[in-house]
């Protein structure tokens, strides 16, 4: 079956040129056929060998190696990869390596080194025909690994599987492990697609991994299919259709489809009907898992709690995570069959997200240096905007700037007013610093990065003048919630993408920007300008103008705050006065060479990213209690287990015996106690446990307070000595 389709997201070729052949995706499925035969068929159908003839140089195969259990449906089947290597050798391509760059975080497990995982999951490093092959580490440094970038043919061999919070993880998702400075999967994958896309893509759907828990507890299903295409997005388009899913359901694929799109001319060759008996992740569970995974502290830590693992080959590194995993992992295996397990998993996801949200809110309001700085690459294509779009920003802002020119400043020096639902404001400050000296040290192209509460982003220079100065650039900016206390009501970090125009004149430099996208829909408008101007005295006047309209949290959308100007206006004035004062302080610090940015650079093992040890300890204790619930006969047993008394208490909860003596070193000595003749009953155990708790509670609370204070001190000063 062939379906010819077009997509306007990719531009057609110029007139007069021969129309290129449509990009093909092939779906080959046949129950009972040997896997090697199906692989050969799909390679022929997708015209892989013709592609290979046109590409010279080494071949790099990047399979899905996100195996947490040594089962064939965990990742790409090793036998298929090795058969592909044999086929390449048969065609004279002997320079073939397998690339190792896993897509999911797994530093919390033992035996996850690049050479160890392939060995444990079935890669033999020699093909069935006796051809040895090398497994190379493709994890990126500052850039995508050169072995992948410089390969003559890059092959992306993904697994057909569901994903806990992305619904599916196919070819595009399998590129996440190749990205440098990994942060968010959609940003990582889009970067690889733009800078070093695969030349050929395969999806191993012979034995697929499906199920409502996604990759956390994959369930095997024989689907007897292989999918191949030269375009990763097109391969995933067919793969998602076979799952019965919207190809845009995954935020990873949605970001790439919006930014790049499918090939304009493409051909779908094969059956796209859903697999029988296929189970996808429920939207409620997927959304709650996404909320948990996107948190900065618990999101990273909790991956170890929910993942089913082969504990013999991949034991957990941390005792606390091991205990929590022993409780949660079996629940994840039952979410398809047990409604209680399903809703418990949803509730745990939401709870962890809310707890981490409170931690982040506390840091946002009171300790911004504890926040993690963000690395957020551009999602827009700066080249998609013509030079006139950049130069036209001046005329677009002019009417709004004129509205403020004759408006008297308030007592904070601000001029502001409402225009079409947005707020326009302006303010200025004179630095007693010579203009030439100031502009040499403070770069006008970084003006937005000097602003208050800037937490991260990325900048791409688009055009320079004859003197090498940037005149057009595109930038992505992330700011904390404005005002900061919006974080308490669910306000999002402000995330906007802008195109910018910079002009230079004698005694004046100006940067103007216009918002063209907001990846998280946190801003409707965020346009503005910053100018550095020489005063008559030779000093530097900094003028800031902005037109902003941010999305309000749900709580504030329930009523129209514009109906209460007496409440609205003080909030606006206070927020912008704080913003402007912070921005001027940052400019002063930049001039003096001091660090002015909030937050800290994220490091893989930074203790600032970890949850306090006492929190992990408490979670482990609760998980262990729940895990042992079947062995706890009644309340007395639970209390005895919880209090740690067992059956050693004297019936009736008698008081502790008095010591015989206390020696010079402070040790107390007691007489031996005869063994009790009567085994204490469960009710006696409960009473004894409560008595012991009442007796020891003050010391326990004081000790816990000391431990908490110690942990918080260690988090605040991770480099300090014990």
Secondary structure, DSSP 8 states (H G I E B T S, - for coil): -EEEEE-TTS----TTS-----EEEEEEE-TT--HHHHHHHHHHHTTHHHHHHT--S-EEEEE----SSSSTTSSS-HHHHHHHHHHHHHTT---EEEEE--SS--TTBSS-SHHHHHHHHT--SB-TTS-B-EEEE---SSSS-HHHHT-SEEEEEEEEEEETTTEE--TTGGGGGG-SS---HHHHHHHHHHHS--SEEEEEEEEEEESTTGGGS-EEEEEEEEEEES-HHHHHHHHHHHHT--TTSSHHHHHHHHHT-S-SEEEEES--S--TT-----HHHHHHHHHHHTSSSHHHHTHHHH----TTTS-BS-HHHHHHHHHHHHHHTTTTT-HHHHHHHHHHHHHHHHHHHHHHHHHHHH-GGGSB-B-----S-GGGS-HHHHHTHHHHHHHHHHHHHTS---TTS-EEEEETTEEEEEEEEEESS-HHHHHHHS-GGGGGGGSTTEEEEEEEEEEE-TTS-EEEEEEEEEE--SSGGGGGGT---EEEEEEEEEEEETTEEEEEEEEEE-TTS-EEEEEEEEEEEE-TTS-EEEEEEEEEEE---HHHHTS-GGG-HHHHHHHHHHHHHHHHHHHHHHHHHHHHT-----SB---TT-GGGS--HHHHHHHHHHHHHHHTGGG--SHHHHHHHHHT-TT-S-TT-------SEE-TTS-EE-------SS---HHHHHHHHHHHHHHHHHHHHHHHHHHHHHHHHHHHTTTS--
